Amino acid sequence: MRISVVGTGHVGLTTAACLAHIGHDVLGVDDDAEKAASIARGEVPFHEPGLAELVREGLDAGRLRMSNDPREAAPHGEVVFVCVGTPTKDSGEANLVQVERVARMVADTLDGYTVVAEKSTVPVETGQWIRRTIEREARAGAEFDVASNPEFLREGRAVQDTLRPDRVVVGSHSPRAVERLREVYRPIVDGAGCPFVVTDLATAELIKHASNAFLATKISFINSVADICERTGADVETVAAAMGIDERIGAPFLKAGIGFGGECLPKDVRAFRYKADQLGVGFGILEAVERVNQARIDAFVEKIRGVVWNLEDKRVALWGLAFKPDTDDLRHSPALEVAERLVGGGAHVTAFDPVAMPAGKPLLPGVEFAADPYEAVRGADCLAICTEWSVFATADLERLRGELAHPVVVDGRNVMDPAAMAEAGFTYASMGRPTVGPAPHAG
Ligand code: UGA
């Protein structure tokens, strides 16, 4: 099928490459000419495992082409996927200007029956606005339908999540649109053996916001439990594991730490709460979810203070900048805030991240950067771990201890095993677990 994908962020580019991979004729559109051209050369503008290979495959096979002219999207696509950004305004409201711009451009260039599928994460009722906008602006008799087709991929696992999703959700009042999207997804749904969930427009939009808000709620919930564990000597990892065995609860997203970041969960919790307020529904849980998440940074920085005493003149090594492993995305990364607080408190911070340093350097002018994890800790009073990259979990503890000025580790992601850390002679503080090892010495 001929498909256009407007927007080349994580969702857009992964969608385009995966749909080309399963045999569709895909036009990727980004009005940033330089970006479109570099993707057309096979360059992926962010770190996403496996995506560059799929983009290259699509380009070589001629099933993926790029354009910087949004006016080509509707004439090419039997389905136009809208994957543009929906950033947050200061109020928390989602900014839908780019979505409206695409709707107007589609209206202006419609050519034959077209399904306009919103994939950008948008508040409920956005689809109605897209439909009204196109109805108002398209020439009389233009044939189109609007559908909501929310995306659930995670950064760092985007390709795998897209090709083997847990479910595909399509919301539309039009059976014709639903059937067209069913065709688009048939190879994926058959391959993954996953449900193809058909709903109305508003329900599909809500499924997305409710899913992300619920994931964030799980994280803040377990982080509050972690605080109770710390005050009572209990171990949050064991609490979470035993809770997760209950299939009504489920194990994923019960990992305590320095909180959720990234472009999606923080933004979506705010936007969902804003929309609920607007509809007269007090969604107080989400206010608490945000509050708990923000307090994680304070708690972590306090934990560091607890082991180094004053921050002034201390050397703190920071492992991990990305908001989670397998991405170079720093948007709303808790690690950035931790680094800024430490520098603001007078500490000398040396950071290492396996892929996010090029993106991090311009954002953290007061921070030094090291070529590898061991260089980062050389002579440091303490190591703070902010992202659970596997290279940190498998670090050589002997070497780590040898490089640090004092064997003190504060682990914001519970990457290390406390027993192994104590055995190796570290003072080791983590999240929601008892601190182990000898009492720390100030530097
Ligand atoms: C999230 C959702 O998981 C995806 O389903 C959704 O499609 C995506 O947003 C989106 O709306 O585009 P993503 O932002 O890639 O995906 O990241 P997550 O894997 O959800 O992690 C978010 C943050 O929560 C990270 O900072 C991670 O470290 C943190 N987290 C996650 C925890 O602190 N504990 C956990 O148990 C899980």
Boltz pocket constraint, residues with backbone or C-beta under 6 A from the ligand:
constraints:
  - pocket:
      binder: B
      contacts: [[A, 121], [A, 151], [A, 152], [A, 153], [A, 154], [A, 155], [A, 156], [A, 212], [A, 215], [A, 219], [A, 252], [A, 253], [A, 254], [A, 255], [A, 256], [A, 257], [A, 258], [A, 259], [A, 260], [A, 261], [A, 262], [A, 263], [A, 264], [A, 265], [A, 323], [A, 324]]
      max_distance: 6.0
